[in-house]
Amino acid sequence: MAPVTAPDISGNADSQPRRSALVTGASRGIGYEIARRLAGQGCELTISARRRDGLLEAVDKLRSEFGVNVHPVVANLANDADVAEVVNAHEGRYGALDLLVLNAGVGAAGTVAELSVKHYDLVLNVNLRSQFLLVQKALPMLRKAAATRPSSGARVVALASITGVAAEAGLSAYGASKAALISLCETLSLEEAANGVSATAISPGFVATDMTAQMDKTVDVDSMLRASDVAELVVALSHLSAKAVVPNIVISRAGPAIWRA
């Protein structure tokens, strides 16, 4: 799907361009909070989401609050053409990419015995295949940014899940997709560290968002992590030097269990 037309309001007269980030699934929840924190750091953004109205509302709020350039792209990451369009839109606007945040994803509850192949395919397609394609297509821009700023390099941050580290019954395909995403980040760092590019998976327990609101009868919303907790870690990772490679960050909810979703 085509990018939404948006004026360039960066107003950056410096000889070296501002850092830029691409954040998927950024119209609400964790993705929006990440985009908001990055905008607060002066980062120029490309943000994507499936729903046009929510995406444009997010863009308006980010521009109004921070005055940075925010480029919206309506995209369904289950579609390969949309995946390519997100990357192409960022390249056309900024040329290089300092930070790729893979936040978009889908969930599907179901045991190994019961989950349909249709739901399995959707989860693996969006949560893993599209993430692989986004990284693959964005690598030339990430390498370019890293060459421009060798001390800081470029980074990929992928929103995985604690279920990718410690399995949870009923989340067979979802947990498998997130475990694979963690492995993808580790492999990317091994292959691209020499080019100044590294990747980190963030694996949180339940985060209080619209997606988890339906779980209020089984999990106390007040006990859940906050989107701001995840966003703070993304910002911190963006400040690290290229020498620092962080494979995976697990964030558990407070409680007696070591791994608590």
C-alpha positions in Angstrom: 0.0 0.0 0.0 1.3 3.5 -0.8 2.7 5.8 1.9 0.5 8.5 3.1 1.5 11.9 1.7 3.2 14.0 4.4 5.2 17.2 4.2 8.8 17.2 5.4 9.0 19.3 8.5 12.4 18.3 9.8 14.0 21.7 9.2 17.4 20.2 9.8 20.2 22.5 8.6 23.1 20.5 10.2 25.7 19.1 7.9 25.1 15.6 9.3 21.5 14.4 9.1 19.5 13.6 12.2 19.2 10.0 13.3 16.3 8.2 11.8 14.2 5.2 13.0 11.6 3.0 11.4 9.0 1.7 13.9 6.3 -0.8 12.8 3.0 -1.2 14.6 3.4 2.3 15.9 -0.2 3.7 15.9 -0.8 2.6 19.5 0.4 0.7 22.5 4.1 -0.2 22.7 4.9 0.9 19.2 3.5 4.3 19.7 5.2 4.8 23.0 8.5 3.8 21.4 8.0 6.3 18.6 7.1 8.9 21.1 10.2 8.4 23.1 12.4 8.5 20.0 10.7 11.6 18.8 11.5 13.2 22.1 15.1 12.4 21.4 14.9 14.4 18.1 14.8 11.3 16.0 13.2 11.5 12.6 10.7 8.7 12.0 8.9 6.4 9.6 6.0 4.7 11.4 3.7 2.1 10.0 0.4 0.4 10.9 -2.5 -1.4 9.2 -5.2 1.2 10.0 -4.9 4.6 8.2 -7.0 6.6 10.7 -5.1 5.5 13.8 -1.8 6.0 12.0 -2.5 9.5 11.0 -3.8 10.3 14.5 -0.5 9.1 15.9 1.5 11.2 13.4 -0.5 14.3 14.3 0.2 13.8 18.0 3.9 13.2 17.5 4.4 16.2 15.3 2.4 18.4 17.6 4.3 17.4 20.7 7.9 17.2 19.3 8.0 19.0 15.9 10.0 16.2 14.3 9.5 14.8 10.8 7.2 11.7 11.0 6.5 9.8 7.8 3.5 7.5 7.9 3.1 4.3 5.8 -0.1 2.3 5.9 1.0 -1.4 5.6 -0.2 -4.9 6.3 3.0 -6.9 7.1 1.3 -10.1 6.1 1.7 -8.8 2.5 5.2 -8.9 1.0 4.6 -5.9 -1.1 3.7 -3.8 1.9 6.8 -4.9 3.7 8.9 -3.7 0.8 6.9 -0.4 0.6 7.7 0.4 4.3 11.4 0.1 3.7 11.3 1.9 0.3 9.3 4.7 1.8 11.9 5.2 4.6 14.8 5.1 2.1 13.1 7.6 -0.2 12.6 10.0 2.7 15.9 9.6 4.7 18.4 7.5 2.8 19.8 5.7 5.8 18.4 4.0 8.9 19.9 4.2 12.4 17.3 2.1 14.2 14.8 -0.5 13.0 12.2 -1.3 15.6 10.2 -4.5 14.7 7.2 -4.1 16.9 4.2 -5.2 14.7 2.9 -8.7 15.4 -0.1 -10.8 16.0 -1.2 -13.3 18.6 -3.2 -16.5 18.5 -4.0 -18.7 21.4 -4.1 -22.5 20.9 -2.5 -25.7 22.0 -0.3 -27.8 19.7 -3.2 -30.2 19.4 -5.9 -27.7 18.6 -4.4 -24.7 16.8 -5.4 -24.5 13.1 -2.8 -24.4 10.4 -4.4 -21.2 9.2 -3.7 -19.4 12.5 -0.3 -21.0 12.7 0.6 -19.7 9.2 -0.6 -16.2 10.1 1.4 -16.0 13.3 4.6 -17.3 11.7 4.1 -15.1 8.6 3.7 -11.8 10.5 5.8 -12.5 13.6 8.8 -14.0 11.8 8.7 -14.1 8.1 7.9 -10.4 7.7 10.4 -9.5 10.3 13.1 -11.4 8.4 12.1 -9.6 5.2 12.2 -6.2 6.9 15.7 -6.8 8.2 16.9 -8.1 4.9 15.6 -5.2 2.9 16.7 -2.6 5.5 20.3 -3.9 5.9 21.8 -1.7 3.2 20.4 1.4 4.9 21.5 0.2 8.4 25.0 -0.5 7.1 25.1 3.0 5.5 24.1 4.7 8.8 26.7 2.6 10.7 29.4 3.7 8.2 28.3 7.4 8.8 28.4 7.0 12.6 30.9 4.2 13.3 31.1 5.0 17.0 27.3 4.3 17.5 26.6 2.0 14.6 23.1 1.0 13.7 20.7 -1.3 15.6 17.7 -3.5 15.1 15.4 -3.9 18.1 12.7 -6.6 17.9 9.8 -7.0 20.2 9.8 -10.7 21.1 8.1 -12.1 24.3 8.9 -13.9 27.5 7.1 -16.8 25.9 9.9 -17.1 23.5 12.2 -17.7 26.5 10.0 -19.8 28.8 7.1 -21.6 27.0 3.5 -21.0 28.1 0.8 -23.6 27.5 -1.8 -22.4 24.9 0.7 -20.2 23.1 2.3 -22.8 20.9 2.7 -20.9 17.6 3.1 -17.5 19.2 5.9 -18.7 21.5 7.6 -20.5 18.7 7.6 -17.3 16.5 9.1 -15.2 19.3 11.8 -17.8 20.1 12.7 -17.8 16.4 12.8 -14.0 16.4 15.2 -14.0 19.4 17.5 -16.4 17.4 17.2 -14.2 14.3 18.5 -11.2 16.3 21.4 -13.2 17.7 22.4 -14.4 14.2 22.1 -10.9 12.7 24.6 -9.6 15.3 27.0 -12.4 14.5 26.8 -11.7 10.8 26.7 -7.9 10.8 28.8 -6.8 13.7 31.7 -6.1 11.4 29.5 -3.7 9.5 28.5 -1.9 12.7 25.0 -3.4 12.8 23.7 -5.4 15.8 20.3 -6.6 17.0 18.5 -6.9 20.3 15.3 -8.8 21.2 13.2 -7.5 24.0 11.2 -10.2 25.7 8.6 -8.7 28.1 5.9 -10.4 30.0 2.3 -9.1 29.7 2.2 -5.4 28.9 -0.9 -3.3 29.6 -2.1 -2.4 26.1 -5.3 -2.7 24.0 -4.1 -6.2 23.0 -4.0 -7.5 26.6 -7.1 -5.6 27.8 -9.2 -8.7 27.1 -7.2 -10.7 29.7 -8.5 -8.6 32.6 -10.4 -11.6 34.0 -7.3 -13.8 34.2 -4.4 -11.4 34.7 -4.6 -8.3 36.9 -4.0 -5.3 34.6 -2.3 -3.4 37.5 0.3 -6.1 37.7 1.3 -5.8 34.0 4.3 -4.0 32.6 3.8 -0.6 31.1 4.5 0.3 27.5 6.9 3.0 28.8 9.0 0.3 30.4 9.7 -1.2 27.0 10.1 2.2 25.3 12.8 3.2 27.8 14.8 0.2 27.0 14.6 0.9 23.3 15.9 4.4 23.8 18.7 3.1 26.1 19.8 0.7 23.4 19.9 3.5 20.8 22.4 5.3 23.0 24.9 2.4 23.2 28.1 2.3 21.3 28.7 0.0 18.4 30.9 -2.1 20.7 27.9 -3.1 22.9 25.9 -6.1 21.6 22.9 -7.0 23.7 21.3 -10.3 22.4 18.1 -10.4 24.5 16.5 -8.4 27.3 13.9 -10.3 29.4 11.4 -8.2 31.4 9.3 -10.1 33.9 6.4 -8.8 35.9 7.0 -8.4 39.6 6.2 -11.6 41.5 7.6 -14.8 43.0 8.3 -16.6 39.7 11.6 -16.0 37.9 9.9 -16.1 34.5 6.5 -14.5 34.9 4.5 -13.5 31.8 
